[in-house]
């Protein structure tokens, strides 16, 4: 199976969620199922069916996280010497050459991507256009609304 890149922070977030699911959520669902069973007939017991459904979602999420963590390639950019090149995990400040609008993005794995927090998926068109560029390099993003020219202002490995 192909390894998926992920930052140290992203892998830690998944591990924390997995621990919470296994140690807190799963036991509370089991207790809810046991409590619902005591109420009698399981066919007409809404609490029981709701708890079983929650158990299914919880177990599915646990399996999903374990599968992701088994195929992850953790990349710690803080241990890579910064030569000013845009790579996975780098925090990049770019400017739109037409509007002079500046924005800062961190290039992260698909599971970590969160555009509201300026975390850009490595597989997004903008990140793919930036990868390999250096400070002061210009690049063009081909979008449905037309081509947009950007310039790389800074690259940090943090």
Secondary structure by P-SEA (a helix, b strand, c coil): cbbbbbcaaaaaaaaaaaaaaaccaaaaaaaaaaaaaacccccccaaaaaaaaaaaaaaaaaaaaaaaaaacccccccccccccccccccbbbbbcccccbbbbbbbbccccccccccccccccaaaaaaccccccbbbbbbccccbbbbbbcccccc
